[in-house]
Amino acid sequence: MSSLSKPKDLDKTLFNPHKISTLTVESIEREKKSPEFLNVGEEIFGDIFVMARKSKVIGLLGDTSQGKTSLMRFMAGNMAKQIDSDNGEIGLFITWEDNVEDFGMVDFANISKIPVKSLYNGQVGEGEFTRMMKAAAVRAGTPLWLAGHSEVSEARPMLNMTDVFSICDNLKNKQNKRIRFIFLDYLQRINREDTKERDTRMQFVKIMDMVKNLALSYQVCVFIGSQVRRDQVEKTSKDRQPQTHWAMETSNFEHSCDGMMSVWMPFMSKDIYKVGDSLEAKVGVDNQPIIVTKELTSIEILKQKKGETGIRRYMDFLPEYGMYVKHGTAAQVRAEILRNPNA
């Protein structure tokens, strides 16, 4: 047998039946004692989506301007509320898109219920300023770290995956933090120079391999967003909810992900839908038809190795507050916020 065919460490790659049972029991006992599963948000799937746990990679598919970043930000915020910050646990959101200040403004808006536009334009009244500063204090105590660039930066750093590993190493070994989850926003924006590949397809294959290694190396849950193929979107007549094979650039995306979701805002498919159109007819006595609105957002579980798939949720997205609410309640929630913004 040639040396090339031998595993690097046979003790870590070959498991006898007794070892398999022992490791499986230990895994179940660890989960029972200290659950690693993180809920992505009751508004989304609650405990139906079970893949947000250590060493897993979850892909999120969406077309341009369909809410990938907003959904990832919302899920990260929900997950950050569940971790033990007193013992050094944190979440990490790495962005190649928004600067830190824009990200923070959405967080402030979500907490204070001051619209993002008002914060962005500095249109904050005396009463709102107090709410804004309370939101700043809440955000300062939220264990969700960001990596990317500031609006006062001279240039965007255009991080590659080697940089991402360096950031995680710094957090773990220099700052004594335990990273529970990482969001990468998004695949097509990641600098590919460190892949050492000339072919674009192979560059993305290498990046997804490194994303999986990131999840394993730091025992974290990694979410990564990806664009979908435009030709696939354009040839789809009505239901443009992205599916697993729509991922742009790489078939390795589907194979590397332990779980996958997709997001779609029907109103943005302006060539086929307008406000008031029926997306789904009424089914059953108690159900209501799904009517297209500017807020309507559809999220579907495409893949999860230990749970149900094909489940679709309809919600309303309020961009001014960076929040998702129950489908059909956008107007009600907005009115309640205006009546009682301090609630």
Secondary structure as the mmCIF struct_conf table of DSSP 4:
data_model
#
loop_
_struct_conf.conf_type_id
_struct_conf.id
_struct_conf.beg_label_comp_id
_struct_conf.beg_label_asym_id
_struct_conf.beg_label_seq_id
_struct_conf.end_label_comp_id
_struct_conf.end_label_asym_id
_struct_conf.end_label_seq_id
HELX_RH_3T_P HELX_RH_3T_P1 SER A 3 SER A 5
BEND BEND1 LYS A 6 LYS A 6
BEND BEND2 LYS A 8 LYS A 8
HELX_RH_3T_P HELX_RH_3T_P2 LEU A 10 LYS A 12
TURN_TY1_P TURN_TY1_P1 THR A 13 THR A 13
HELX_RH_AL_P HELX_RH_AL_P1 PRO A 17 LYS A 33
BEND BEND3 SER A 34 SER A 34
TURN_TY1_P TURN_TY1_P2 GLU A 42 PHE A 45
HELX_RH_3T_P HELX_RH_3T_P3 GLY A 46 ILE A 48
BEND BEND4 ARG A 53 ARG A 53
TURN_TY1_P TURN_TY1_P3 LYS A 54 SER A 55
STRN STRN1 VAL A 57 LEU A 61
TURN_TY1_P TURN_TY1_P4 THR A 64 SER A 65
BEND BEND5 GLN A 66 GLY A 67
HELX_RH_AL_P HELX_RH_AL_P2 LYS A 68 ALA A 80
TURN_TY1_P TURN_TY1_P5 LYS A 81 GLN A 82
BEND BEND6 ILE A 83 ILE A 83
HELX_RH_3T_P HELX_RH_3T_P4 SER A 85 ASN A 87
TURN_TY1_P TURN_TY1_P6 GLY A 88 GLY A 88
STRN STRN2 GLU A 89 THR A 95
BEND BEND7 TRP A 96 ASP A 98
HELX_RH_AL_P HELX_RH_AL_P3 VAL A 100 SER A 112
HELX_RH_AL_P HELX_RH_AL_P4 VAL A 116 TYR A 120
TURN_TY1_P TURN_TY1_P7 ASN A 121 GLY A 122
HELX_RH_AL_P HELX_RH_AL_P5 GLU A 126 ALA A 140
TURN_TY1_P TURN_TY1_P8 GLY A 141 GLY A 141
BEND BEND8 THR A 142 THR A 142
STRN STRN3 LEU A 144 ALA A 147
BEND BEND9 GLY A 148 GLY A 148
TURN_TY1_P TURN_TY1_P9 GLU A 151 VAL A 152
BEND BEND10 SER A 153 ALA A 155
STRN STRN4 ASN A 160 ASN A 160
HELX_RH_AL_P HELX_RH_AL_P6 MET A 161 ASP A 169
HELX_RH_PI_P HELX_RH_PI_P1 ASN A 170 LYS A 174
BEND BEND11 GLN A 175 GLN A 175
STRN STRN5 ARG A 178 ASP A 185
HELX_RH_3T_P HELX_RH_3T_P5 LEU A 187 ARG A 189
BEND BEND12 ILE A 190 ILE A 190
STRN STRN6 ASN A 191 ASN A 191
HELX_RH_3T_P HELX_RH_3T_P6 GLU A 193 THR A 195
BEND BEND13 ARG A 198 ASP A 199
HELX_RH_AL_P HELX_RH_AL_P7 THR A 200 SER A 217
TURN_TY1_P TURN_TY1_P10 TYR A 218 GLN A 219
STRN STRN7 CYS A 221 SER A 226
STRN STRN8 VAL A 228 VAL A 228
HELX_RH_AL_P HELX_RH_AL_P8 ARG A 230 GLU A 234
TURN_TY1_P TURN_TY1_P11 LYS A 235 LYS A 235
BEND BEND14 LYS A 238 LYS A 238
HELX_RH_3T_P HELX_RH_3T_P7 THR A 244 TRP A 246
STRN STRN9 ALA A 247 ALA A 247
BEND BEND15 MET A 248 GLU A 249
TURN_TY1_P TURN_TY1_P12 SER A 251 SER A 251
HELX_RH_AL_P HELX_RH_AL_P9 ASN A 252 SER A 256
BEND BEND16 ASP A 258 ASP A 258
STRN STRN10 GLY A 259 TRP A 264
HELX_RH_3T_P HELX_RH_3T_P8 PRO A 266 MET A 268
TURN_TY1_P TURN_TY1_P13 LYS A 270 ILE A 272
TURN_TY1_P TURN_TY1_P14 VAL A 275 GLY A 276
STRN STRN11 SER A 278 GLU A 280
BEND BEND17 GLY A 284 ASP A 286
STRN STRN12 ILE A 290 ILE A 291
BEND BEND18 LYS A 294 GLU A 295
STRN STRN13 LEU A 296 GLN A 304
TURN_TY1_P TURN_TY1_P15 LYS A 305 LYS A 306
BEND BEND19 GLY A 307 GLY A 307
BEND BEND20 GLY A 310 GLY A 310
STRN STRN14 ARG A 312 LEU A 318
TURN_TY1_P TURN_TY1_P16 PRO A 319 GLY A 322
STRN STRN15 MET A 323 LYS A 326
TURN_TY1_P TURN_TY1_P17 HIS A 327 GLY A 328
HELX_RH_AL_P HELX_RH_AL_P10 ALA A 330 ARG A 339
TURN_TY1_P TURN_TY1_P18 PRO A 341 ASN A 342
#
